[in-house]
Amino acid sequence: MNESEQLDEIITCRINDRRRSVEPCSMIIFGASGDLTSRKLIPALYHLFTENALPTPFRIVGVARRHKTDPQWRDELLAAVQQFSRTRPIDLKVWNAFAENISYSSGDFSEVETYKRLENRLSSFGDERLRRNLLFYLATLPSQFGEVVEQLHNAALLTREDQEKFWQRIVVEKPFGNDLASAEQLNADLTRFAHEKQVFRIDHYLGKETVQNILMFRFSNSVFEQLWNRQSVDHVQITVSEKLGVGERGGYYEEAGAIRDMVQNHLLQVLSLVAMEPPVSLDAEPIRDEKVKLLKSIRPLGVKDVAKQVVRGQYFAGAIDGKPRPGYRQEPKVKSDSDVETFVAMKLLIDNWRWSGVPFYLRTGKSLPMSASEVRVQFKPTPHVLFAEKCGTKLDANAITLRLQPDEGIYLRFNGKVPGTSLTVRPVRMHFSYNSEFGAYTPEAYERLLLEAMAGDATLFIRRDEVETAWGIVDSIRKGWKNKPLTNREFYSAGTWGPVAAEDLILQSGHEWRNPQPMT
């Protein structure tokens, strides 16, 4: 033990010792030939296997239309893991042991025979737990969710009734609907044949270590929680910026835009964690209860409110890092006169006791100067006496920044005296870095999420009423934009921090955007 540790002993509390055990089970991936399976799911499962985190026994069954043998699919997956694994090179001995648990079953999702073949494959595993404990991962189009679930129910692979020994769960990917009505219909389709508690809706953002750390930071540190309210906080900025443009996703983006792609899920999820009240326990339902309460506390936006409080934007040709970048309308599969937004900025107000009168500014965009996700909590300025009287606007207010990615960490910004004979004040930064404190290893979000789904812990998944409340917010914004073309002040050059209209939005309240900066 070094001298600093002797002075201040590091005490570690292991909270998840009482976590549910992960029982032997089979994971069935519908849409197994898709990009998600090869890029995310199989690499995540492989890493869990290397860390002995998967149960014994365990099986993976891929279901897709194309005909493949088990060896063919395993070879394809090995090539994918060699490309997308966070640890390389791949240990072939470990891979071969993992691959023995992988098999493939072909068939059309609409045909009864597909599910009979799946049933036969599961029965061939011998262990009843592998036949009855089933995690169905629907890596398919949302329009296929209802059909797959109904077929599973008809084949007696999915049971809605509570069982003492065995379980079945369904994992579904976003986009979960494209508006409130479609989300409600999808929820109805799923819960015809499964309980809500059997449905696990994934937002991979919630699997990130730094996003999970928001709750830890807030509720295990009394010094900060006492400042987390309208008495101390001036405003909050949540930024999720992307350096990449739309690229090959132009067809999808023409349908979704930034409001559906990022705001409805990622940004509103981060907002709910940052602003929610303390849950009564760390169990899944109390945490999700508080998130829903927060979302329902957001002041509704009418058409006139949208005009004042929400800005959209679209990038035109520019340059990033000295390299030319085409405009959105020049991207593949994008209409030449498209008014789809690649940038959104908004001011939201939360009508509850803690946050009354505190504006929350959210923004996200493509083709911005850097990729970063962060939450900046800006505290109220000091009274206009002493240093504030002398320095005026040159005395910066204190702030806490939660950097979610990259350079993950937490940064406290306060004012200090510059060494020297003159009395000079400038902001300094107290810096906690994940990399410096815990090392570079951070598990991929899907590793954590898949393990939690197998354990039946829904804390990091989105509940039905969460989805529908978030869509209600987004639908009101889209209604305010209807039939309104983009204005000149809503276009921005690729490589800049967004349109002039976004600056106008935040200046109305006397604030300014604080752009993410490299932390190293």
Buried (B, 14 or more C-beta within 10 A) or exposed (E): EEEEEEEEEEEEEEEEEEEEEBBBBBBBBBBBBBEBBBBBBBBBBBBBBBEEBBBEBBBBBBBBEEEBEBEEBBEBBBEBBBEBBEEEEBEEEEBEEBBEBBBBBBBEBEEEEBBEBBBEBBEEBEEEBBBBBBBBBBBBEBEBBBEBBBBBBEBEBBBEEEEEEBBBBBBBBBBBBBBBEBBBEBBEBBBEBBEEBBBBBBBBBBBBBBBBBBBEBBBEEEEBEEBBEBEBBBBBBBBBBBBEBBEEBBEBBBEBBBBBBBBBBBBBBBBBBBBBBEBEEEEBBBBBBBBBBBBBBBEEBEEEBBEEBBBBBBBBBBEBEEEEBBBBBEBEEBEEEBBBBBBBBBBBBBEBEBBEEBBBBBBBBBBBBBEBBBBBBBBBEBEEEEBBEEBEEEBBBBBBBBBBBBBBBBBBBBBEEEEEEEEEBEEEEEBEBBBEEEEEEBBBBBBBBBBBBBBBBBBBBBBBBBBBBBBBBBBBBBEBBEEEEBEEBBBBBBBBBBBBBBBEBBEEEEBEBBBBEEBE
